[in-house]
């Protein structure tokens, strides 16, 4: 009987069982609704901060001539205060709900500690970035938003350069893959792709999540491929090879650089919209700030949240394109369609594998597991293994 990719795909997805599929569906649909609720929470937080007058009072206490210090401190305080106001929502969305669905075993104290550290780092980096934004507004006049793309590119490259060596090790332990068959295979794969073997790591992702994950990140000398201990513990050797081939694909295909370019262009669009919409939105929130006033930073952040939600289909299409490229790279270089499929099915526990076309287009930053498995099975049908002598 001829091999049928559609039948094979259905068998892989159905192997999860009805209960697991329903649970994945409920979890995924709930997260999609939470995008809207998150925007409403952001709007409420913006109202509270603006109406409190906290940033207005802070700005008046800093000498007008110290514009960079004013931008830095006002943004820093805003990010921290916003995180505190949104803490109940963050606890529900990122901890208690994840716990209820079995996606994390992290103790609450550890979650709160890591969240506080993340807020501190985010506040510092965001405040530094906003110094540049307000400098552009002052120096570049009406065309300031055009230069925002260059600022975003520099900021993203800076964060990606530092993140693997200064930020990520604060949250997880990164170490070489333990000696054995898995390490030998991963090092050999990395060498063939031109990835330095010392840039392939295992990290204790189980500290935060039970999800089967791996990632590629960094730029230049800090670029690396990292595989969660959850994936290494729960995967066969062939699955590790297939998943590592996917992540090496991100590295070889320069997806980090494409991401910097893409998000820099989006930054230009965002700041252009902010330049046009700021006065109207500020008035709606009860603020008399202009776009050049640091005390108006909550308005800019709300506009960014709104823009991010409305641009979700574009953002997610870009993400799906890169993920498809990486899957294809793994299939071309490793030719392990079944192992890639079984590894992908393990991610279906937290990403419903059978969304509708519209749902996938709007909400999925990865192709659906069903679509990815089908491509793997189509590859298998087009590249049958030679018969064993």
N, C-alpha and C positions, 0 to 999 in steps of 0.2 A: 504493500500500500504506500502510495506516494506521501511524502512528508507535507503536512498542511500547517503553515505558520499560524493560521487563525485558531486551529484546534489546539496547537501546542501552547499558544498564548493563553487561551481560555483555561487550559489545564493548570498553568502556572498560577494564574490569578485565583482560580477556584480552590487551589490548595490551601489558601488561607482559611477557608471555611466561612459559612454565613455569619457566625457571631463576630468573628474578627473583622469581616468586611463591614458589617453594620457599625461596629465600634469605630472603625477608621472613618466611615462616612460621617458619623455624628461629630467626631473630633474635628474633622476637616471643615465641615459646614459651620460649626461653631466658631472656628478661627476666622472664617470668612466674615461672619457677622461682626466679629470683634473688631475688624478694621473700621467699620462704621462707628461702633461704640467708642473706639479709641479716639476717633476724630472728635466726637462729642465731649469726651473727657478733656481733650486738648483745648476745646473751645471754652469749657467751664473753667479750666485752669487759667486760661488767658483772661477771662472776665475777672476772676478773683485777684490775679496779680495786678491788672491794670487798675481796677477799682480800689485796691488797697493803697495805691500811691507810693508803694515801697520804692520802686525804681526812680520815681520822680524825686523823692527825698534824697535818695542816694546820689543821684546825678547832681543835685544842687550843692552837695557837700564837697564836690571835687572841683577844683579850680578850672574854669572854662579853657584855659590855655593847655591844660593837661588832657588833651583829647584822647590820646591812645590809652592812658590810664583809665579814663572814664569809660571808654568802650570795653576795656578788659574787665573792670570790676563790676559794671552793671550786668554784663553778659554772664560772668561767673556767678554772681548772686542769683540771677534769674534761673539759670540751669539747675542750681541746687534747690532753690525754692520750688521750682516746677516739679522736680523729682519728689520732694516731700509732699506736695499737694496730691500728686498722682500715685503716691505709694499704695493706697488701698487697691487701686485698679491694677497696679503692677503686681501686687501680691496675688490677686485673683488670677490675672491673665497669665502670668509667667511662673507662678508657683503652685497655688492650690489647684487650679484646673489641670496643670501638667501632672500633679501628684494623683489627682482623681483618675486620670486616664492611664496611669502607670508609666508615664514618660520620664519620670525622674524619681530618684531615691535620695536626693540631696537633703540634708537636714536644713531646717528653716534658718538656724543661726548662720550656717555657712552661706546660704543663699543671700541673707541680708548683708553679711559681711562683704561678699563679692559684689553685690549690687551697689553698696556704698562706695567701694573702690572704683567700680565702673563709672558711677556718677561723678566722682572726683576727677577721674581722668578725662571723662567727656566734657566736664565743665571747663577744665584747663585748656584742652585742645580747641573747644568751641570758642572760648574767649579769645584765644590767640587768632583764630580764623576771623572772628568778627572785627578785630583790630584792622585787619586787611580790608574787610568789606567797607567799614566806615571811612577808612583812608581813601579808598577808591571813590566813594560818594563825594568826599571833599575835594579831591584832586582832579578827578576825571570828568566832573560835571555831568551833563545829561547822558553821556555815553558810558557812565561808570559800569553799567551792567554788561557791556560788551567785554570788558576786561575781567569780569568775574569768572569766566571760563578758565582763563590762565591761572587765576588765584585758586580755583577749585582743583585744577590739575596739580598744581604745586602742593596743595594741602593733602590731596589724596596720595600722591607719590610719597610725601613725607611720612604720612601715617603708615602706609604700607611698608615703607622702608624700616621704620622703627618698630612696628607692631610685633614681628616675629622675635625680635631680640630684647625688647624692653617691656612690651605690654602683655602679650599672650603668656609669657612665662609667669606672670603674676597670678594668673588664673588656673593654669594647668602645668603639669610637668611634662616637658618634651625630652625624649631620650631616643637613642637609636633602637631600631627594632631588635628584640633579643636574638642572640645567635640561634641558628637552626635553619630548617628548610625554608621557612617564610622569609627570613632575612636574606638568605642566599638568592632566593628568587627575586625579591624586591631590588636588591643591589644590582643584580644582573640586568633587570629591566631598566633601572635608572641609568646604568652605564650605556646601554644600547641607545637610549634616547638622548644622551648627552647631559643628563641630570647628575650632578655630583652625588655619589652615594651617601656622603655625609649630610646631604640636604633632605634625606628621607627619614621621617621621625614617626614614633608612636607617641600619643599623648593620652593622658587619663581623662578622656571625655566622659567616662562614667561618673565622674565627680558631679557633673551637672545634669547629664541626660542619659537615658537608656537607648537613645536613638543610634542606629547603625549609620555612622557618618565617617567621612574623610574629606579633606580639603586641600587645595593648593593656594598659596598666597605669597606675599612678599614681592619685592622687586630687586633686580640686580643681585648683589651678593647675599641678600637676605631671603631670596626666593626659596621656597621649600614645599615639600609634599608631606602632609601629616595625616596619619590614620588613627582613628580612635581605638582605644583598647576594646571597646564594645565590638567593633568590627573585627578586630583580630581574634578575639576570644570566640566569637560566634560564627566565624567564617571558615570554610575549607580553604586549602591552599589555592585551588583554582579560583575561588571567589576572591581571595586576597589579590591574586594576580590580575583578575578582571577589573576590580575596583581600583587598584593601583595604576593600571593602564589608563583608566579614565582620568585619574588625577594628574598623571604625567602628561596626558593629553592637554589639560588646561595649561600646564607649564610650557610644553613644547609649542603650542599654538598661540602663545603670548596673550592669553585671555585677560590677564591682569592689565596689560597695557590697553587692550580694547576697552576694558571697563573704565579705566581712567579717562579715555577719550570720550566715551559715551556719557558718563556722568558729568564731565566738564561741559559738554554741549547742553545737557539738561540744566546745569546750573545757570547758564546764560539765559535760557528760557524762563527759569524760575525767577531770577532777579529782574528780568524784563517785565514779567507779570507783576512782581512786587512793586516795581517802580510805578506802574500804572494804577494798581489797585490799592496801594497802601493808604492813601488819604481816606477813601471810602470805607475800607475795612476798619481802620483806626477809629473813625467816628462811630461805627457800629458797636465797637467795644467800649466806647466812652473815653477814648484817648485823644488828646490834642497834639500828640507828638508828630513830627515829620519823619520821613524815612531816614534822614540823617541824624536823628536823635537816638542815642543808644537806649534811652528809656522806651523806645518803640520796638525793641527787640522781640517782645512777646508777639507782636503783630506779624513780624517777619517769620517767626517760627510757626505761627498758626497757618500762614499762607503756605509755608513749606509742607506742613502736614496735609493741607487740603490739596496742594499740587501733587504730592506723592500719591494720595489716594486716587485722584483723577487720572494720573499718569500710570496707574498700575498695569493696565493692559500693555502699554509700551515697554515698561520696565520688565514685566514678566516675559514678554516676547523675546526681548534681548537675552534674558537669563535662559530661556528654553533653547534658544539658538546655540548658545555656548555649551550647554549641557549635551545637546544632540551631537555637536562637533566632538566633544570629549568621548561620548559613547562610541562614535564611529571610529575614533582614534584607537580606543581599546580593542574594538572588533578587528580593525586592520592589523594591529601589531601583535595582539595576543590570540585572536581568533578563538575566544572562549564564550560563545553566545549563551550556552546553558548556564555557565557559572555566573556570567553577568546577570542573567535573568533571575537566578535564585538569590543573588545578592540584592537585586532591585526589589524583589518581592518582600524582603525583610524591611525595606523602607516604607512599604505600603501600610504598615501598622500605624503610621502617623501622617500619611498622605494618601487619601482615598484613591485607589488605583483606577476607578472607572468614572471620572467626572464627565459631564456633558461637554460638548465642544465650547459652548459659550462660557461655562464655568471655568474650563481649563484656560481659555484665552484671557479671561479677566483676572483670575486669582492664582494660577499656578506658575511659580518661577522656575519649576522643572517640568519637563513633559510628564504627563501621567505615566505611572508605572506600566499600565497596560500598553500605551503607545511605545514606550521604550522596550518592553519585552517583545512586542510585535516586530519592531525593527531588528532586534537581535535574532528572532526566529526567521525573519526574511533573509537576513544575512546568512544564517545557517543553511537555509534552503538553496541560496545562491552559491554557497561555498561548502559543499559536502566534503566530509573528511574522506581521504582515499581509503579503500578497503585494506584491512590488515592482511599482510602476506600470509 
